Amino acid sequence: MRHLKAGRILGRNASHRLALFRNLTRALFEHGRIVTTVAKAKEARKFVERLITIAKRGLQADSPAKTLHARRLALQLLPDKATIRKLFNEIAPRFLDRPGGYTRVIKRHERRLGDAGETAFLELLKEGETKIRAKERETPPAPAPTPAPTAEPKQEPAAESTTPPAE
């Protein structure tokens, strides 16, 4: 039983899964947005965010030795010098003030041809982009519904007097 086992297997062995995450990460850093299945996007997001966090620590380091150490850690996870250079020079500086959540998974309505798997976009957030909270929205919330009238018993009009009007 797989109790308390984190992560998805994705129908692959460990080395194939690592190669998949490296390829998805390289494509994401190159293009900024990729299309993949929902399960792969959610798993690759963990890998990507770990790399960006390592790069941020390297940029915030107070000594060149710690920066070099961060680059070497990143190269262990993604052995592509050009991509790591782009990560440290362009991508990580965008997220220095952000404490996490550098990527977003957006589900697509289109299914994949062949097996009809759910697809999603995995994208890096833009610089300064944040999630809009309810109190920051520009459009006001919908007005509260008006309460339905309660059924009150109708009072019958007072009986008219039968005396003729005075002239």
Secondary structure, DSSP 4 states (H G I P E B T S, - for coil): --TT--S--TTS-HHHHHHHHHHHHHHHHHHSEEEEEHHHHHHHHHHHHHHHHHHHHHHT-SSHHHHHHHHHHHHHHS--HHHHHHIIIIIHHHTTT--S--EEEEEEEEEPTTT--EEEEEEEPPTT--PPPGGG-SSPPPPPPPPPPP-PPPPPPPPPP-SPPP-
